[in-house]
Amino acid sequence: WAALGLSALAAAALVGAALRRSASGVATLAVAAAATPLMSPFLLDYDLLLLGLPLAWVTAEALRTGFLPWEKPALAAGFVLALVARPLALSIGLPVAPLVTAALLLVVARRARRYAR
């Protein structure tokens, strides 16, 4: 529960920073959508639907302005996450969805910060 609390606080801080800095409502919404799954104690396959908005927004912005370092791997992992999260968690015993979601949140927050400049 402590790890969940820390990840929820960190995600909320990134959403707050996006609210303060971003000139775009879409950028802030993308950060909030990427942060939401990290605030729940249960991250299941159907919860990953929330990642569609941040994935689409970062991809559109990256195609328009160029990809930042580590965006392509984070986006690729986010796009296939719903397909592989459960089988990987069952086979290796490690839930990868929170890790990929956290990486995607960092990519989206960095892009939103850059978008605000």
C-alpha positions as CSV (number, residue, x, y, z in Angstrom):
1,W,0.0,0.0,0.0
2,A,2.9,2.3,0.6
3,A,4.1,1.9,-3.0
4,L,0.6,2.6,-4.3
5,G,0.4,5.7,-2.1
6,L,3.8,7.0,-3.3
7,S,2.9,6.3,-7.0
8,A,-0.4,8.0,-6.5
9,L,1.2,11.1,-5.0
10,A,3.8,11.3,-7.7
11,A,1.2,10.9,-10.4
12,A,-1.0,13.6,-8.8
13,A,2.1,15.9,-8.6
14,L,2.7,15.4,-12.3
15,V,-1.0,16.2,-13.1
16,G,-0.7,19.3,-10.9
17,A,2.4,20.4,-12.7
18,A,0.7,19.9,-16.0
19,L,-2.2,22.0,-14.8
20,R,0.1,24.9,-13.8
21,R,2.3,24.9,-16.8
22,S,0.4,23.7,-19.8
23,A,-1.3,26.0,-22.2
24,S,-3.3,23.2,-23.7
25,G,-6.2,21.4,-22.2
26,V,-5.4,18.3,-24.3
27,A,-1.9,18.1,-22.9
28,T,-3.2,18.3,-19.3
29,L,-5.9,15.7,-20.1
30,A,-3.3,13.4,-21.6
31,V,-1.2,13.6,-18.4
32,A,-4.3,13.0,-16.2
33,A,-5.4,10.0,-18.3
34,A,-1.9,8.5,-18.1
35,A,-1.8,9.1,-14.3
36,T,-5.2,7.7,-13.5
37,P,-4.3,4.0,-13.7
38,L,-1.5,4.5,-11.3
39,M,-3.9,5.7,-8.6
40,S,-5.9,2.5,-8.4
41,P,-4.8,-0.6,-6.4
42,F,-6.1,-2.8,-9.3
43,L,-4.7,-2.2,-12.8
44,L,-6.5,-4.6,-15.1
45,D,-6.7,-5.0,-18.9
46,Y,-9.8,-2.9,-19.3
47,D,-8.3,0.0,-17.3
48,L,-5.6,0.3,-19.9
49,L,-8.2,1.8,-22.3
50,L,-7.4,5.1,-20.5
51,L,-4.0,5.1,-22.1
52,G,-5.5,5.6,-25.5
53,L,-5.6,9.3,-25.2
54,P,-2.1,9.9,-24.0
55,L,-0.7,7.4,-26.6
56,A,-2.6,9.2,-29.4
57,W,-1.6,12.7,-28.2
58,V,2.1,12.0,-27.8
59,T,2.2,10.1,-31.1
60,A,0.5,13.1,-32.9
61,E,2.8,15.6,-31.3
62,A,5.9,13.5,-32.0
63,L,5.0,13.1,-35.6
64,R,4.5,16.9,-35.8
65,T,7.6,18.0,-33.9
66,G,9.9,14.9,-33.8
67,F,10.4,12.2,-31.3
68,L,12.2,12.8,-28.0
69,P,14.6,10.3,-26.6
70,W,12.8,7.2,-25.2
71,E,9.4,8.1,-26.6
72,K,9.4,5.4,-29.3
73,P,10.0,2.5,-26.9
74,A,7.6,3.9,-24.3
75,L,4.9,4.3,-26.9
76,A,5.5,0.9,-28.4
77,A,5.2,-0.7,-25.0
78,G,2.1,1.3,-24.3
79,F,0.4,0.2,-27.5
80,V,1.0,-3.5,-26.9
81,L,0.5,-3.4,-23.1
82,A,-3.1,-4.6,-23.2
83,L,-2.1,-7.6,-25.2
84,V,0.8,-8.7,-23.1
85,A,0.2,-7.5,-19.6
86,R,-1.8,-10.4,-18.3
87,P,0.2,-13.2,-20.0
88,L,3.5,-11.7,-18.8
89,A,2.3,-11.2,-15.3
90,L,1.1,-14.8,-15.1
91,S,4.2,-16.3,-16.7
92,I,6.9,-14.4,-14.9
93,G,5.0,-13.4,-11.8
94,L,5.8,-9.7,-12.3
95,P,3.0,-7.2,-13.1
96,V,4.5,-5.1,-15.9
97,A,1.4,-2.9,-16.5
98,P,2.3,-0.4,-13.6
99,L,5.9,-0.2,-14.8
100,V,4.9,0.6,-18.5
101,T,2.2,2.9,-17.3
102,A,4.6,4.9,-15.1
103,A,7.1,5.1,-18.0
104,L,4.3,6.4,-20.3
105,L,3.3,8.9,-17.7
106,L,6.8,10.3,-17.6
107,V,6.9,10.5,-21.4
108,V,3.6,12.3,-21.5
109,A,4.5,14.7,-18.7
110,R,7.8,15.6,-20.4
111,R,6.0,16.2,-23.7
112,A,3.3,18.3,-22.0
113,R,6.0,20.4,-20.3
114,R,7.8,20.9,-23.6
115,Y,4.4,21.7,-25.3
116,A,3.8,24.5,-22.7
117,R,7.1,26.3,-23.7
